[in-house]
Amino acid sequence: MRTKIIAGNWKMYKTVQEAIELVSGLKRELTAFSGVEVVVCPPFLALDAVSDLLTGHEIKLGAQNLFWEKEGAFTGEVSGHMLKSLGVTYVIIGHSERRQYFGETNETVNKRLKAALANGLLPIVCVGENLQERESNRTFDVVRDHVTGSLAGMSKEDMLKTVIAYEPVWAIGTGKTATAAQAQEVHRFIRQTLASLFDQPTANAVRIQYGGSVKSENTAELTAQPDIDGALVGGASLKADSFAAIVKNTVK
Ligand code: PEP
C-alpha cells in the first residue's frame, strides 16, 4: 500500500518572514490529516525558520536542491549534510527548471541523488518531457531516458526510499494540466520501467507523484488514478488555503 504524498515546491518565492506566515497558516489549516504525507519545500534561506515551526508537526520539510560534496570550496552550494542538520527530510532533485536553466543532466541528478541518500535524505526525482518532445511522440523515450539515467547504479533498497515526480514541462506553471488519463499513462510507463530496472515488487512500492498545474479542483481526479501517488505542487502551494485544499482533496 503506497501512502499518497503531496509536496509543495515554493521555488524562489517567499522571504523568511513570508515563509513563516505561510507555514503558520498551513499549520492552522491542516490540524489533522491522515493517510497522506505532506511536505513543504521552501527556499534554502527559510529552511531553518520553517524547520523550527514544524517541530513536532506532521508536515515534513523538504529542500529544492543539494550539491553532492559534503563541504569545500564550492561557492554558493548547499550540501546534503547541511540540509540534514536542519531537520530536512526530503529533497527535490532534477526539477525541470534546474535542467532548463542550470545545466542539470541525468548525470548530475544521479550524483545529487546518491549524495541525498548517503546523507539520510529522501529524494524526489523529477522527470518529464517538454512540449516539443510530446508533440513529436517522444514522451516515453524522454521519460525512459530520465528515469534510467537519473537512477543509474541504485540499489533496490535506495529505490524504495525515492519518490519519482512525473512533471510534463508543458504543464508546469502554465495552467495546462495533463488529463488524468495522460498522466496515468506515463505513470504506468514509469512503473513498468522501474520493474525492468529493479523488479516488480520494488516498482509496485515506489511512489510516483504527478506535477504540473495541480490545484484543488483537479486533485481528486488525478490522485484517484491507480499509478498516481500524490502531487508535486508549485503555484498552488504558495497559499495556505489552496495547498490545504489539495491535501484534503487527495484520494487516499
Ligand atoms: C512544480 O514547480 O513542480 C510545479 C508543478 O509547478 P506548478 O504546480 O505551478 O505547475
Boltz pocket constraint, residues with backbone or C-beta under 6 A from the ligand:
constraints:
  - pocket:
      binder: B
      contacts: [[A, 9], [A, 11], [A, 167], [A, 171], [A, 172], [A, 173], [A, 174], [A, 175], [A, 211], [A, 212], [A, 213], [A, 214], [A, 232], [A, 233], [A, 234], [A, 235], [A, 236]]
      max_distance: 6.0
